[in-house]
């Protein structure tokens, strides 16, 4: 009898250990207590970010989470729809801090790897065994927002003041405590719209690493939703020198190597939109609305676009999948609404986009006429 | 050995057979069953079948996922075979040997003899679990070995092209395949442990097979329902895709480690339930 009871106790202990273990494994990585960091003002924080020109050597996982509420679009297929539909996308990134870098986008049974070895950008797709090779310097393209010699002041302190002053017109900027992002203590810089702004957004939070001053996470929060509607940031991050072998790439035996293909595709796209009118900006700050008029017929069935895969699809059909049909005294068309913004695509080619409710778009459309 | 025989006391305390002899006898008993041998041989033929199929179809192109990677890349064959077999046939093998281990013995009436024998219940379960575990390991190893040979014969030994686009040396490739073998074996052990727990409760081997396969199917269905995705971290099957991580370079460990820990939890639950039942069974 005693042996039986002992057996039951041991067995139950095993089961308990297993169940508790599963629970622990399923727990999301806890945020932990907020780290204690020296006080810093928003201005100082922005200034220190601007002074940090170089990204240190690092390896990390970047997760992008999307709760925009867009319906799945089967017509787009592939990577594009993966990024647009709700869910989390992960990428591995490495950089040696001297301009070389590596990004890999893992799929369930495939991977796309991009390696920039200092002179050549290699883009490998395992699914079709293809390497795109281009010798452009992506560095200049990658940082178009880098403070140049233009209007921006070259002195970081002055530039920080300018930026804060610019933002201050429509929003409140403050350092809202600290947080731990990817295991690193970070300051939380919060931008919130002033109450007069007619926007769907509640605030934008940027977590900035306290040591290296690189942005670790960007979260966009909308009204009526406690969870971020969009978030991109590191889920793991190691700041350490990286293996130089990571930043070289040799096309494997039997792979198709395509040289400079990407560039041609990129050049072709602007041609089609060249005759489109420049977008007009209505309003300022958070309730800015972009109004554009596309040449008539762009959205009709007479001109069908071609996707990357080569199959044709009708843009109006795609709009029907994404949005709902609306009409009013201002015209009729499709309304695509997400948690962060609204877009109106009218049948006459007019498009209005903004992080605002539908009514603000209609007002903007009327003001442009 | 001789000394042990000479020193044997005259039955004034219960005899204890050395554990190694018990294990060897269980292994002989398991591997002599025709169904075990047939199952292992048939599973090992799968890589040959895939290899020939892809070689013939590969000239025309087509296929997706890992099949596309396999063309001209023989070392992917063992990994691909294990990935495909892990979803259904390897759990079936685990369930079959777990069903034979306890429920099968019970249905023949031979479990009673084992329960009466002067062998601790814990020892009995350990020996039975060892038999199941070894069968699974032999099958997984067999699939991998046949896969490597088929891949080398059909494609050559240039090395393994990873999903990340670089080429691993022969030794590295074998290391990755070895890791996949260990990982897959452990996952199937977790399934077999649950099957062993069911096996302890019934004397019908068929019930064990049905219950285990139904469980695997239900897990698969839950994975497909978006509204139930909060359950995903608890499901054993939901992390089975992480075996493809061994084909990436540098290899991400987090998925493999996490799924191994999850399998360890299932193993603890299965063996815990089985132990509680076996130790409280009347002799």
Interface residues (C-beta under 8 A of the other chain):
Chain A: X3 X4 X6 X7 X8 X10 X11 X12 X13 X14 X15 X16 X17 X18 X19 X21 X22 X25 X26 X92 X104 X106 X108 X109 X110 X111 X113 X122 X124 X126 X127 X128 X129 X131 X236 X243 X246 X249 X250 X251 X252 X253 X254 X255
Chain B: X64 X65 X66 X68 X69 X71 X72 X73 X121 X122 X158 X161 X163 X164 X165 X166 X167 X233 X234 X241 X244 X248 X250 X252 X254 X258 X261 X262 X264 X265 X266 X267 X268 X269 X270 X271 X272 X273 X274 X275 X276 X277 X278 X279 X280
